Structures are given as structure tokens and as C-alpha cells.
Amino acid sequence: MARASFNAAIQGVILSGLLAVAPVVAWAQAGPVGSSGAGSPGGGGFFAAGSSTTPAAAGGDVRVLPSQSPAPAPGSLPGASLVESLNRALDRALAPAVGDAKTNALIAPAAAPAPSPVVVELFTSQGCSACPPADAALAKVAARPDVLALSLHVDYWDYLGWEDPFAQPAFTARQKAYARAAGLRTLYTPQVIVAGTESLTSPAEPDLDAVITKAAAQAPLVAMTVSRGAQPGQYAIDLSAPKPLRQGTVVQIVRYVPQARVEILRGENAGQVLDFANVVTAWHAVAEWDGKAPVRLNAQIEGEEPAAVIVQTALPGKTVPLPGAILAAGWLR
């Protein structure tokens, strides 16, 4: 059992909305992995475990709250396909609305958009001997105000005798989806994805800084403003594109624990006490946006973990969308 200390409790989240919300299962069980940290990407989808999608035409409402439901066991991922789920959600969204959803009245007019932070995703594992330097590098960039750093722990190293308590099959699936989008057939840890497009394996700090600087210099394609509502945890997310986007996007909400320390008792890192920054606990798709007309999404966030919103291009895949460039990001705080 890991001895871990957190500055906030790790707990799952579910989404429910005033429109329609349908569960989405768009990932596959991890394939066998060799000692080098490589595995076949196989299946895998855009969305994280337990994710939900709400169609957003002129706007929508989403709620993020603690869940008491147990997480599915690794490899046990029942549910409808993405297409089926989206179709059912759309059917329900077109049905007569239930209740009064006047959340906008509680939100102040949007301010001028702030520059989006560069999203840095680290796919890592406590069972991987090559990962601690990358974990330390992520912690360093996490302190930057212009970076949203996220640590996603994969589960395919668990077979070496140490089950990473932060690992989720969904994060393995997200890494696989990035590999499929890039036309790759191999996974490596540690891997860093910057802005949804640039991939680095075991990056040195100067290399990581250079890629972040390059991403920050790109002209923004999406303007996003987050406004705080009258009630605690209530936010409005306003999205617009100076020029209509060529591809649609998925709006996602991420929850994470800012700091965690774990004593590793077995496996390749046995005997070490490791520190981790911004450990992701949940990653949910909450809406689709075609990137044409401006849209406002209303979100209600519950719980103590920090939250962030990410707008990411949805690339076409054989069965499910694949993750593309991250066009906008910001914190819900």
C-alpha cells in the first residue's frame, strides 16, 4: 500500500447537465508492455474514463461533482460506443427541456480574454525507473503562470510489482489516442505532449522549455474567457474564434491534485520517496463546439480539487475522435 499525502482528497467525478449527458466509453484495454516501457497503442479514444459529452450549439450547462460510484476495474469498461452515446445525448437534448436553466443570469458579462496557458501533459508511472526526472521537470514548469502542467499516470507498468495508485486505464487510452493520431505503434514513458501536438520522450529541461516557448508564440485560434458566477463553484466559459475553425473541438474539464508525495515500496523505484505535481484525478469531455459561432457554457464545480478547462481539436478516427491541437485552456478558480 502506498503511503501518500495529498493537499486535497482524490475522488472521482461525474457530470450531469441541464441538457443531456450520456456516458462515453471510448478507449481500449492496454496491450502488453515490455520492460522498455513500450506497448502497442491498439485502440483508445479521445475521452477519459467516465467522461460525458453534451452537445453545445448555442450554449449548455454542465455540473462537476464528487461521485460515490466505484471506478471500473482495469480492463472492465462497459458502455455504449461514442457514436451511440452522442446520438442518445442529442435525442434527449432535442426533447422538451425540463426545469428552468437561467444560469446565465447569475454570471457577469465576460471580460477580455486572457492568454491561454500552454498545456503540458506528462504520461508517467511510479513503476518506471526513467520517470522520476520527468516528474521533477513537470513540477518545475507547473510553477509557471503561463503553463498548465498535468501529470497523467498510466497503468501498463503495474505488472512489475508496484501498482501506481494514481494510474487509470483512461490515461493509458489517452496516450494511445495521441499515438494513433501521430501514426505511431509504440508507447513510451515518460512522454510529454505539449499543446496536443509536440511529443517529447524523457525530455531534458532545456528541450521542454524550448517547445513550450514555441507553443506560446503561436497565434491563438480560440479566445476563451472564464467568468466567476454569483455562487461558489459557478463559472461561465465563453468561446469564440476570430476565424471559423476547420475542425470541430471538444471542451474538457480536468480535475487534479496539486501535490502528492509517495513512498514506493516495490518495483523499479523501490525505496524512493517521490514527489508529484498536478496529478490528474479526472478528465471529462463536457461539450462539443464546431468553432464557428460563439458559445457560452455554464459549469458548476464542486469539491476541493483544482479544475481547468481545455478546448481541443477533435481529429477524425476510425471509430472515435482522436486528440489534436489544444486551442485554448484556463483555470476554473
N, C-alpha and C positions, 0 to 999 in steps of 0.2 A: 504494500500500500504506500503510495506516495505521501510524504509529509509536505504539504503545500500550504502556504499562507497567501491570502488574497486581500486586496483592499476593497473588494466587492465580491459578493457571492456569485458563483457561476450558476446560472439557471437557464433552462430552455425558454424559448418564447414562441408564441403562436400569434397569428394575425387574424383579426376579424374586422370586417368593414361594414359601412352603411350601404355599400353597393353589394357586390357578390364576391365571395372569396372561395376559391377551390383549392384543395391540396394539390401540389405538383410533385411528382416523383420523376426526376429526370437525371438519374445517374445510374451507375452500374457498380457491382461489387468489384473491389480491387483485384487485379490479377496477381499472380505470383511475382515476388520481387527477389532479386538476387542480393548478395552481400554488398554489391557496389552501390545499392540504392536505386537501381533502375528496374522498371517494370513496364509491361505493355500497357498503354493507355486504354485500350479496349473501348468500352462505352464511356458514358459520363456526360453530364449535361451542364447547362449554364447555372442552374439554380441549386441552392444549398438545401440540406435536409430540412424537411418541414416547411419549405418555402411555399408561398402562396402568391397568386397573381390576381390583380384586379384590373380589368380593362379600364383605361382612362382616356376618354375622348375629350370632354370639356372640364374634367377635374374629378377628384374622387376623395374618399375618406378611408384612412387605414388606422388601425389601432394595434399597438405592440404592447403586450402584457405578459407577465410571468405565466408559465404553464406548469400544471401539476402532472401532465401526462408523461409517462416514462418515454425516453428516447428509444427508437427502434434499435434492436441488436444489429451489430455489424453484419452486413450481408442480407439482413431481413428488411426489405424495402418495399412493402406492399403499396399499391395505389394505382391510380389511373395514369395513362400517359399524359404528356404535356398537352398534346392537341386535344384530347378528350377533356382534360380539366379546363382548358381555356374555353372550349366550346360550351361546357356546362356553366362556367362563370359568366360567359356572355349572355346565355339564355336567361340566367337569373337577373343579370344587370338590366336586361331589356324588359323584365317584368315590372308591374307597378311597384313603385318604391314603398317601403314600409317605414313609417316614422317620419320625423322631421329632421332633416340633415342641414341645419343652418349654421354649420361650424364657421363658415367664412365671416359671419357677423362678429365673431369673437376675435378675429385676427386683424391686426393693424395693417394698413397698406404696406406693400413691400418696399424696402429701402433699395438703394442702388446695389447691384450685385457685387459681391466681394470676390477677389481672385480665388479660384479653386485650388486647394492643396493638391500636390502630386500624390497619387495613391501608390503605395509601395506594399506589395503582398509578398510575404515570405512563407514558402512551403517548407516546413521543418518537422523534426521529430526529436523527442527526448532520447530515443533509442539509436540515433545516428551520431557516430563519433565525429563526423565532419561538420555537424550543425552548430555547436556552441559558438564558434567565431561569427557565424552569420547571425545568430540570435543577438550577440553583442552589437554587431553592426546595425541591426534593425533598431535596437534600443537607443542607439546614438542618434539615428535620424528621426526617431519618434519624438525626440525633444524639439524638433524644428517646427515652427509655426506654419511653414509652407508645405509640410508633408503630413499625409495621413498614412501612418505605418500600421500594418495589420499582420499579425502572426497567425497563420493557419496550420494547425498540426495535423499531419496525415497519419493514417493508421497502418501503412504497409510495413513499418519497421517493428510492429508489436511482436512479431513472431520470434524475435531474437531474445525474448525473455523479459522484456520490460514493456508493459502496456502504458503508453503515454496517456495520462488522464485527460489531456486536452484534445486528443485526437478524435476526429469524427470522419466517418466514411464520406460525408458530403464534401469535406475539404479535399480528400483524395480525388473525388469526382470532379471538383472544380479544376484541380491541377490537370487531370486527364483531359478536360474540355479545352484548356489552353493548349495542350499538346496537339489535340486534334485540329484546333483552329490553325496551328502552325504547320500542320502536316507531319508531325513527329510521331514516332512509335515508342519512345522511351521516356520514362520519368526519372528525374534525379532530385536528390535532396542534398544540400539545401538549394532551392531555386527561388530566385526573386523575379517577380513580374512588376515592372514599373509602368504605370499608366495603362495597363491592359495590353501593352504591345511589345515592350522591350524585355527580353529574358536574359537573366544572368545566372550562372551556376557558380556557387561558392564565391561570390564577388568580393574583391578587396574593396576597402572603403573608398579609395580614390576613384575606382571604376563606378561604384554605386553613386557617388556624388556627381560624377560626370553625366551619368544617364539621367539623374534627377534634374540637373541643371538644363539638360537638353529638353526634357519633357516640359519643364516650367516655361521655357522660351516659346513654346508653340502657341499660336493664336487660338484663343478659346472658341469653340464651335457652339457652346451652350452657355447661356447665362443662368445662374441659379441663385435665388435669394431665399434664405430661411428666416422666417419671422416667428417670434415667440407669441403665443396666444395668451388669453386672459387667465387660463387655468394652468396649473403646473403640468408640465409634460406635453403641452399642446403647441403644435407648430404648423405653420403653412409653408409649403415648399413650392415656390414659383419657378417655372422653367420656360425659357424662350430660346429661340435660335435666330441669330441675325440673318442667316440664310437657311432655308429649309434643308434638313438633313437628308442624305441619300438613303440612309438605312434607319430602321426603327431602333428604339432603345428600350432597355428595361431599367426601371427605377428600383433600387435595392436599399434596404435598411440593414445595417450591421451593428451588432452589439459586441462589446469587448470588455475585458478586464485589463486595466492599465498596467498592473504589475503583478507578478507572481514569482515565488521562489520555491523550487522543488529540489529535494534531496533524492538523487537517483540511486536506487538500491541494487539494481541488476542491469544486465545488458552491457553494451559497449561503453556507456558512460557511468558505470557503477562507481559509487564513492564520491561523485561530484555533486556539488550543490550549484544549481543553475538558476539564473535569473532570466525572466522573460518579460517582454513588453507588449502591451496591446494584444493580448491573447483573445482571438475571436471565439465567442461562445455561440453566436447565431448569425446566420446570413439569410435574409429573406428577400425575395422579389415581391414587390408590392403593387407595381403598376407597369403597364406598357405605355410608351409615348412615341408617336410617329415622328416627332421632331419638326412638325410643321406649325400648327397653331400653338400659341402659348397655353400653358396649363397650370392649374393650381391643385396641389394635393394637400389634404389636411391629415396630419398624423398626431396620434395620441401615444406618447411613450410612457410606459410605466416600469418601475424598477430602478435600481441604483446604477446599473452598468451604463457607461457612456454609450452614445449612439451616434452613428454617422449615416449619411445618405449618399449613394453613389448612382450616377447615371452612366450606363454602359451600353455601347453599341451591341446589338444582337446580330451576330453573323449567321447566315443560313447553315444548317447542319442536315445530316441525313434524316434524323428523327426529331432532334431538338435544337434550339438555338445554341450557338457557341459564343463565348465571351470575346468581345473585341475591344476597341479602344475605349478607355474611360474618358468621358467628355466633361464631366463635372462631378464635384464632390464637396461635402461640407459636413460640419458637425451639427447635431441637434443638441444645443445646450443653451 
